[in-house]
Amino acid sequence: MKSLFKHIDCLELYIPDLEAGINYYCNHLGLKIIWKTETAVGLGMSEGLAELVLQNERTDMNTDIKVDSVVEAVKEIEEAGGEIIFGPFDIQIGKCAVVKDPWGNQYVILDSSKGLFITDEEGNIVGQEKVQGD
């Protein structure tokens, strides 16, 4: 059986002042800016695919898990006894949903069905790659 989850996409942390967060995590702990918007910044670690995302919109910490298709994944999660808390909803790179397993553990699933960000050398989003077939 193929795993529904591809990999951990990110650990999302609330940081009220993104520049202070960038200073702490990049200048002192060595993470690198991958992408940034006005309300969030994705930071890369030295190994692996997972990002640390600093954001100033929601105070909850989230774990985001990548799936091939959020629309299909929510069906499988419900069939297995999980609960859909919110979504699916559109995000800039695809779709997203907040789900809960039968034991009350809540997490976010997302896909990149609209394509990944294209960034400049400073992490500013300058475009988005097209998804094949679009």
C-alpha positions in Angstrom: 0.0 0.0 0.0 1.4 3.4 -1.0 1.6 6.0 1.8 -0.9 8.8 1.6 1.7 11.2 3.0 4.7 12.2 0.8 6.8 14.0 3.4 6.6 16.6 6.1 6.4 19.9 4.2 6.9 22.3 7.1 6.7 23.1 10.7 4.9 26.4 10.9 5.6 28.8 13.8 4.0 32.1 14.9 6.5 34.9 15.0 4.9 38.4 15.4 7.9 40.2 14.0 9.2 38.3 10.9 12.5 40.3 10.7 13.3 39.3 14.3 12.5 35.7 13.5 14.7 35.8 10.4 17.5 37.3 12.5 17.2 34.6 15.1 16.8 31.6 12.8 19.0 32.7 9.9 21.7 34.9 11.4 22.2 32.9 14.6 21.0 29.3 13.8 22.1 29.1 10.2 18.8 28.5 8.4 18.5 30.0 4.8 15.5 31.9 3.3 13.9 29.9 0.6 10.9 32.1 0.0 9.1 35.0 1.6 5.9 37.0 1.5 4.6 39.9 3.6 3.2 37.5 6.2 5.5 34.4 6.0 9.0 33.2 5.3 10.1 29.7 4.4 13.4 28.7 5.8 15.5 25.8 4.7 17.6 23.5 6.9 20.9 21.9 5.9 19.3 18.5 5.2 15.9 17.2 4.0 12.9 18.7 2.3 11.0 20.1 5.3 11.0 23.8 5.9 10.5 25.9 9.0 7.9 28.5 8.1 7.7 31.7 10.2 4.4 33.4 9.9 2.5 36.2 11.6 -1.2 35.4 10.8 -2.1 32.6 13.1 -0.8 32.0 16.7 -1.2 28.2 16.4 1.8 26.0 15.6 1.1 23.7 12.6 2.7 20.7 11.1 2.0 20.6 7.3 2.2 17.3 5.5 2.5 17.1 1.7 0.1 14.8 -0.3 -0.4 14.3 -4.0 -4.0 15.5 -4.0 -5.8 17.2 -1.0 -9.2 16.4 -2.6 -8.4 12.7 -2.8 -6.6 12.7 0.6 -9.6 14.1 2.6 -11.8 11.3 1.2 -9.2 8.7 2.4 -8.8 10.3 5.8 -12.6 10.4 6.3 -13.0 6.8 5.2 -10.3 5.8 7.7 -12.1 7.5 10.6 -10.4 10.9 10.5 -12.2 14.2 10.5 -12.0 17.2 8.1 -11.8 20.4 10.3 -11.6 22.9 7.5 -11.3 22.6 3.7 -10.2 21.7 1.2 -9.4 25.3 0.3 -7.2 27.0 -2.3 -3.7 28.2 -1.4 -1.3 29.9 -3.7 0.5 26.7 -4.7 -2.5 24.3 -4.7 -5.0 23.1 -2.1 -5.0 22.7 1.7 -7.1 21.2 4.4 -7.0 21.0 8.2 -7.7 17.4 9.4 -7.8 15.5 12.7 -7.0 11.8 13.3 -9.3 9.6 15.4 -7.2 10.4 18.5 -7.6 14.2 18.2 -4.3 15.0 16.6 -4.8 18.0 14.2 -2.5 18.7 11.3 -2.6 20.4 7.8 -2.3 18.6 4.5 -1.4 20.4 1.3 -0.5 19.8 -2.3 1.3 21.8 -4.9 -1.2 21.2 -7.7 -0.8 24.8 -8.9 3.0 24.7 -9.1 5.9 25.8 -6.8 7.2 29.3 -6.3 10.0 30.8 -8.4 12.2 33.0 -6.2 15.1 35.4 -6.6 18.4 35.1 -4.7 16.8 36.9 -1.7 13.8 34.6 -1.5 11.3 37.0 -3.0 8.6 35.3 -5.0 9.0 36.4 -8.6 6.7 33.8 -10.3 5.3 30.3 -10.1 6.2 27.3 -12.2 3.4 25.9 -14.3 1.9 22.5 -13.6 2.1 20.2 -16.5 -1.1 20.2 -18.4 -1.9 23.8 -17.6 
